Structure formats: C-alpha cells, structure tokens
Amino acid sequence: MIYRYDGTLEGFLCCVFDSYVYKEIPLQFQDQDHLVQSLFPARWVGTDLRHAQRVLSSLARIDPYAQELVVKGFLTCAPDRDMILYRFIRALYDVGRPLLRQLSDDAVLPLLKAVRHLDGEVQLLRGFVRFSEFEGMLAGEIKPKNRVLPLLRPHFCDRMYNEVFLLYDRCHKEALVHKPGQWAILPMEDFKMAAPSAEEAQYRRLWKRFYDTVEIRERHNAKLRQTHMPKRYWDTMTEFLPDVPSAQPEAGLPGPRDCAGGSAPYRSG
C-alpha cells in the first residue's frame, strides 16, 4: 500500500498512526506535490491533528530526543526521507529508548546522518545570511538543501527582534517574515529583490572592500576558503555578488577610496 498525504509533518504522523490502525507497512509515502503513478494500490491519508499529536506525544514519552530527531528529520533533504523516519519510529516502538544508543543500527544511522547534515547547514547559514535594506525593511535570500527556516527563525527573530525583515528560501519557496512581536513562515512561489538604493549599493561596496582588505594576500588559500564557506552559498552573499549600478553616493557616505585603511560599516546579516 502506498500512503499519500498533504506533505506536512502532521500529515506524515497521521500516516504512521494509520499504519498501526490498519496493521499495514506502507511500501512508499507520497506527498501531494510529488504524486507518482504506480501499479500498487494507494490510499490518501487525511490529516487529523489529534492523531498526529498522539504519535508525537508517544515519541516524547519514550525519549524527548527521539521526538526531536523525528521533527528535525522531516526538515531534511535526505532521499527517501519519509521511509527513513517510518523505519526509525517502528524500531523505536519495538525496542524503546535503548535504540537511541545503537547508533550504527540501520533504523537509526540514516536519520542521524540526515539530521547532522541539517544541523551543519543551519550553523553555516547563521553566519552566511546577508540582509539588505529596502526602505526600512531588511531582506535576504538563501539556497539551502534542507528546509532550514524553522530552525533559523529563533536565531534571527531573537537577534533582530526590533526589525522588520524577510528571509526567502529559494529552494523550498517559502519565506520567514518578521515584524516586532510577530513572525510567520509563509509559502512564496516567487520573490525578487528590488534594486538597491544608492545608499544600500554603497554600503555593499564598502562591505566588499572590507572583505577584500582584511585578507592576507600571501596566505590566500582558495581550497580552504571553499571548505569553510561552500561555493553553493556564494551567489546569495554580498561579498561575492557583482557590483550593482547605482546613482552617486548620498551626501555623508564615504566612497570606497575614503575608507581605505579604516573599518567599513557592517550592514550584512
């Protein structure tokens, strides 16, 4: 039997619930955005928040860390993610808490690897996100492999609690939107940054000039830089973007030559 659901964590947990109610082991899971025709029978599993909460609470009773692994695991980009989670949950129900100490178990290791990759990407993006200012609002873009916005939200909402900002995930077509006291993660099919103002364009040039200036040329190591700052993130980072044409700098803003030897303002995230 193939289980089809709405693509949410709650929907997936309802699939787990139904598999026990109907005593079935699903052959495959398909969310509504990735339906594939098959010779095997398929059944749509509706989302019932009560059923989802029962499964989530049962995981927490076994061990809160198990619940955390499942919630985080659903955000990963692991191939066959749903089946990895399902195997872990079934094994956890059969073995209990001792399963979490069996790190090389086939039901545990794939999930741990996926969550480790997710956590690593979140940690990198906490430093790699760059915001630009547009008429009093900050906006930035990212291209993560995993669905990281739910995990990045506490960091940026706490750090920038008094700012209005938007962080757009190009790969998963969603955006974290924040204003003082409120936040939401919303689906957004398309988003395009407005052209920067003359002031913003100048600050970008100053930041790039600072980035280039602090490097010790004699110790340049391109391979090491790509190890610490993977190249797939570069096209959303201010220091690697091409200069954007703009009007003359506004009065009071130093030009690039004026800041040589001094420290440049930092406007990026």
N, C-alpha and C positions, 0 to 999 in steps of 0.2 A: 504493500500500500504506500502510495506517495501522499505526503501531507502538504497541503498548500495553505498559506496563511498570509496575513497582511504585511509582513516584513518588519513588525515591531518586536521588541523583546517580550512584551506581554503576549503577543500572538504566538511566539515560539514556545513560551512556557505553557500556553494552552495546548499546544501540540504534545508536549511532554505529558500533561495531565490526561489528555485523551488516549495516549498510547497505553496508559495503565488502566484506564476505564474500560477500553475495548480489548485489552490484552493483545496489542499489536506492537510489532517492532517496525517502524517505518523504514522503507527502503531508501527514501530520499525526502528532503524538505525543499519546497519551492516557495519563494515569496512572490507576491503579486506582480512584482516588476521583472521577474525572471521565470516566467512560466514556460515550460518546455513540454511538448507533446511526447507521450510515452505509451508503450504497449501495456504497461502496468496500470492497474486501477488507481485513481487519485480521488482524494476527498478534501473538500475545503473545511478548514477548522476555524470556526468563528472565535473572535477574541472576547473572552469573558474575564474581566479584571479580578473577579473573585477566585476563579481557577488559577490565574497567574499568581495571585498573592499567596495562595495555598502552597504552590510549588516553591516560590521564593522563600516563604517562611520555613518550609521543611528543610531547605538547604541551610538556612541560618541556624536552625536547631542542631543540625549535625555539626556545623562549624561556620562561624561568620566569614572566615577566609574562603570557604567553598562558595558561599553566596557572592563574594566579591569577584572570584575567578569567573563565575558564570556571567555576571553583569559586565565585567570588562571584556570577557571573551567574545560577547556579542558585538562589541565595537571593533573587533579586529578584522583584518583583511585576509585571514587565513583561508586557503582553499578548503572547500567542504566544511566551512565553519560550523554550520548547524549540526552536522553529524558528529563533529568533534565534541561539541557541547553535549549532545544527546548521549554519546558513549560515556562521557565523564559523569553525567548525572545518574545514569543507570548503575554504573560501577560504584558511585558514592552511596546510592541507596542499598546496594548489595553488601558492600564492605564496611561502610561507615567512615568515621574520622581517620582510622589508620591508613586509608587510601591516600591521604594527603602527604604521608611520609614516604610513599612509594613513588618517588619522583621519576623513575625510569619506566613506570608502568605504561603500557600502550594507551590506556584511557586517560592518563594524566600528562605525559610528556608533550604531546602535540598542543594541548591547551596552555601549558606553561610557556612553551616557546612562543606561541602567538601573543600571549599577554606580555611577555618580556619585550617582544618587538614593539607592541603598543606603548608600553611604559617608556621605552627608549625614545620613541618618536615624540611623545608628549614632552619629555625632558628637553629634547633638542629644540622643539618649537617654542618653548617658554623663552628661549634666548634668540630664536631666529625670526620671530614675528616682527614685522615693521609696519608701523602705522603712519599714515599721512593725514594732515589736517585739511579739511574742506569746510570752510565757513563755520568754524566752531565745533565740527564733528570730526572724530578720528575714524579712519577706515583702513583696513588691511586685508590681505589675501594670503591664503596658504594652499599648498597642494600636497596633502598628506596621503599616505597609503591607507592608514587606518582612520576610523571615524573618531577624531580626537577632540572635537569641540566640547562634548560633555565633560571631558577631563581638563581641558584648558580653561573652562569657564570659571572655576573658583579662583584660579591664579590671577586672571586678568580682571575679573569683577572685584576682587578684594584689593588688588593693586591700584586699579583705576576707578575706584568707587564713585568719584565725583565727576566722571567724564561720560560724555555720550559717545559711544563708539560702536562700530560694526566690524566683525571679523568673518570673512567669507571663505568657505571651503569649496574650492573649485571642483574637486573630485567628487564630492558627495552632494553637491548642490544644496548646501544649507548654510545659514549664517547665524552667528551669535550676535544678538542685538542687545545693547545695554544702555540704560539711562539711570541716573541716580535712584537707587531703591528698586529697580525693576530690571529684569533680563528675560530673554526668550531665545530659544534655538528654533529657527523657522526654515521651512523649505524655501529655496530660492533658485529657480531654474537658471537664471542668468543674472550676472552682475558685471558691470563695467565701471571702473574708476573714472571719475571726471578728470579733466585736465587740471593739473595743479595750478594754483595761483602763482604769481611772480614770487611772492614771499616763500611759499612752500617749495617751489622749484629751487630757490636759492638755498634754503636750508638743506635740501637734498644734496646739492653740490658741496655744501660745507661738510656734511657728514661723509661724503665720498672722499673729499680731500683729507679729512681727518683719518679715515680708514687707510688711505694710501700713505699718509705721512708717518703713522706710528709703526709701519712695518720696517724691520731692519733688512735692507735690500740684500746684504751679504749672506743673510740666513734664510733667504726665500726658499721655501720647500713646497712646491705645488701639490705633491702627492700627500704630504702630511696635512695640508690645509683641507684637501678633499676628504681625508679621514675624519677630521673633526667637524667639518662643515660640508656634508654631502652635496654634490653638484646639483642634484634634483631640486634643492631648495633655492638655488641662486636666483631663479627668474622671478621670485617674489621678495627678494632682499634688496633694499635700496642701494647698497654699496656695489651691486653688480648690474644694476639697471643702466641702460644708456641715458645720457642726458636728455631731458625733455625741454624743447624750446619754450622760452617764456619771455615775458616783457622785461624791461630793465628792472634791476632790484629796487625795491622801495626804499625811500629815504631812511637812513638809520641802520640799514643792514649792511654789514661788511661784504665786499666781494671776495672771491677766492684768494686773491693776492694779499688782501688786507689781513687774512688770518694766518698767513704763514708764520710758523714759529709760535703760535698761540694755540689755545684749545678751542675746538669748534663746538657750537651748541649741539646738543643731542636731542633730536626730536623723534627718533625712531623708537619702536617698542622694544 
